Structure formats: structure tokens, C-alpha cells
Amino acid sequence: MAELNDKITKLRKNYREIFVTCGEEIEKRVNELRPENLEGEIFQKYESDSAGYKWQVSVLELLDNEISKEIYRKLNEILAYRSQFKCIGCATCCKLASSEFSPEELKQKADNGDNFAGQFLSVFVPYKSKEEAEKIYPEYIELLKENGENDVYFYHCPKVTEDNRCSDYENRPQICRDFPDNPLSILPKACGYNEWKEEIEPIALMLHSMLEITDYYRTKLDELL
């Protein structure tokens, strides 16, 4: 448990440091577009067609046409790199899936056309209690408890066999084929993709930081324009 806590603490510390660095780099690129002799900051109201207004428009174009494309290109690269690793049959992902949504909420989302929710419900069923789920990955459940994250629901796949194999492997849905698709997800040591996660974690933190920062810029500028 202490090891998992240390890992999360280190992850958060690294993220804060990377976030600051990314923020400074994006701010630098924004200021490179700033018109000469312009008084004012990027997040203030300017008259239409003024130099400040055009600056804000050019920053949005930078975010959409350059920075966002850089982010998604790199994200696709690290997801493609995942193919060099493989599942070794620990079955933790089959026996313990977590969601912030209850079964009822997932069903409603699926009924409203949410493809992920529909796939999730086609595979996973809820545990009767958190204690049942805790037997699979106790360190993870305990970590959630210590951080006050109680509104988490746990699920398992009833198709996994006693020898940790999928009894309907050929028909497994895309969410199973793509696992793990989040480079920052918490994986047990036994997972065959844990080495991939550890290796690409720094760049995944950078990409997550850039996404968060660019979304902030985009939201603020959309409100002004």
C-alpha cells in the first residue's frame, strides 16, 4: 500500500512540475504572436478588428491548427507503441473495472447513444459490495478510501475463466481490445502493459498538461470573441 501511495504522490509532483513548464512554453508561443506596441493582456476584451482582437484570433488558430495537432499526433504515437507490449493474463482488468457512474447511470448513458457506456455494460456487471472488489486489488481500493473517493462503482466481467482467460475472446468489444487506452491509468505490477505505462508516463503527463492548458485558453478566448 505504501508503495502505491508513494507512486501516486510522485505522479502528482511530476505533473505539477510538468504543468508549470508546459504553461510557460505555451505562454511563450502566445506572446510570440503579440503585435508590437500592443498594451493589454491576452485575456481581456478588445474591440472587433483591433490588433488585440486579431491577436486573440491568431492564438486560437495556433491552438487549433498547431498545438492541438501536435498533442494528438504524439498521443497516437504512444498508443501505437503500446502494441509492442502484450497482455500476460493477470486478468485484473477483467475482474476489477471502476467507474464514476452507477449501473443505472451507465444504462441511461447507453440509452442516449453513449457507445462506451453501451460496450461497458455489454461486458461488466457490478459487484454486490466494495468488499468483493477489494479482494482483487486491495491496494487500489484502500488508496481510493484514503483519498475520500467513495463515489466509485466497481464491476467485473463474468466471462473470465478460473485460469484468467476470456471465454468469449473472439467476440470481445473494442474497449477490451484497446485496454489500456489511458497512459495515466493505475495498473498493477502484474499487468503486461505496466512497463509501457512507466516508460511513456512523462510524455503522457506533458500531453495531459498541454490539453488542460489549451482547453483553458480556448474557453477564455471563446468567451471574449
N, C-alpha and C positions, 0 to 999 in steps of 0.2 A: 504493500500500500504506500509506504514512504517513497519508494522508487517512482511510482506513478505520480504521486503528488509533486515530487521534485521535477519530473518531466514536464508537467503542466506549468509549474512555476517558471521553469526555464523557457518554455514556449511563449508564455506571456511576456516575459522580459525581452526576449528576442524580437517579439512582434512590436513592442513599444519602440525599441531602438530602430528597427527597420522602418516603422511607420514615420518616424521623425525624418529619417534620411530620405524616404520617398517624397514626403511632403516638401522638403527643401528642394529636391530635384524638380518636382512639378512646378513649384513656385518660380524657380529659375527660368523654366521654359515659358511660363506665362509672362514673366517680366521681359523676356526677350522680344515679345510681341508688342510691348507697351510703346505707344507713339512717343516721340521725343517731346519734351516740354509739357507733357500732359500732367495736370495736377489732379490728384484723386487716386482712389484705390479700385481694385477690380470688382469689389462687391459694393458698389454704390450706384445710384440711379443717374444715368446720363440722358441727355436729350437725344431723340432719334436722329441718326445720321451724323452725330457728333463723333469726334475722334475717340472719345471714351466708349461710346456705343459700339463703334466698329471694332475696337479692341476686344470688347466682350464677345462679339460675334466671332472674331478670329480665334479667341480662346476656345469657344465651343467647337469650332471646326478642328482645332488642334486635338481636343479631347476625343471627338468622334472619328476623325479620319486618320489620326496617327497613334495617339496613346492607347486608345481602346483596342485598336487593331494589333498593336504590339503586345498588349496584355493577352488577348485571346490567341494570338499566334503562339506565344510562349506556353500558355496553358495547354493548348493542343499538343505541343511538343512533349510536355511532361506526362500527359495522359497516354500518348503514343509510346513513350518509354516504358510505361507500365507493362507492356506486352512482353518485355524481356524477363519478367518475373512470373511466377505461377502459383496457383493455389496448391497447398500441401496437405489439405484435408483436415484442418483443425476444427472446421465446422462452427466456429464461434459466430460467424456472420449469419449462419442459418439458425442457430439456437438462441441468439440474442440480437434482435434488432430493436432500436429505440426510436421513438418519435415524440414530438411535442403534441401530436394530435391523438385524441382518443379514437377508438374504433368507430364511434358514431360520427365524429368529425371527419374522419377519413372517408367514410361511406358517403357523406354529404358532398365532399370534395370530388369524389369519383363520379357521383351522380351529376355533378356540374361540369364534367368533362375533364377533370384533372387526370392526365394519363399516369403520372407517377403514383397517385393515390390508388388508382384502379389496379395497377400492377402490384403494388404493395399488398393490397387486400387479396389479390389472387394467390399470393404466396403465404403470407403470415397471418397467424391467429394470435390473439392476446393471451398472455399468461394470466392465470387466475389471481396471482398475487405477485408482489415485488419480491417476496421471499423465494419464490420459484425461480425467478430470473437471476437472483443473486447467486444461486448455486453455479451458474455458468461462468460468470465473470465478476466475482465478488469485489475485486479491487475497483472496478469501474462503478459499480452500484454505490459502494462506500464513498467514492470520490464525489458522486452526484449529491449524496446526502450531506457531506461536509460542506459543499458549496451551496446548500439550500435549494438545489434544483429538484424540487419534488414533483413538479408537473411534467413528468416524463412517463411515457407509456412503453411497456416492453412487450415484444412479440417474438414468436418463434415459428419456424416452418415445420409443419407436421410430416413433411415428406422426407426429412433427413433420416437415414437409417442408423442402426446402432453402431455401425462401423464408419460413421461420419460421411456417408455418401448420399447423393441426391437420387431418390427413387424415380424421379421424372426428369433426369438431367437434360435429355434432348429437347424437352419442351419448356425448359426454364425461361422465365421472362427476361427482358432486356436489363432490368435493374440488377438481376443476378449476374448476367454476363458482364456487366460494366463494373461490378464491385472490385475494388473500392474506387469510386469516381471523385472522392473528395480527398485531395492530398493532405488535408489537415485533420482528417478523422483520427480518432483514437483506435489504434489496432493493438491486439495482444501480441506479445513476443512470438507466439507460435504461428502467427499469420505469415504466409509466404510472401505477402506484399509489404511486410513491415520494413524490410531493407530498402525497398523503393521509397516508401514514405520518409524514412530517415534521411535518405540521400537527397531527395528533392525538396525537403521541408523549407530550407532557407529561401529558395526561389518562390515556393508557394506562398510563404509569408509576404514576400515582396509583392507578388501579384495581387494578393488579397488587400494589402495596404493601398496599392495603386487603384484598385477598383473602388475601395471605400472613399479615397480622396477625390477621385474623378467624379464619382457619384455626388459628392458634396458640392464640388464646383458646379457641376451641371444643374443640380437642383437650385442652387442660389442664383445662378445666371438666368435660368429659365424664369425665375420669379421677377427678375429685373427687366428682361427684354419684352 
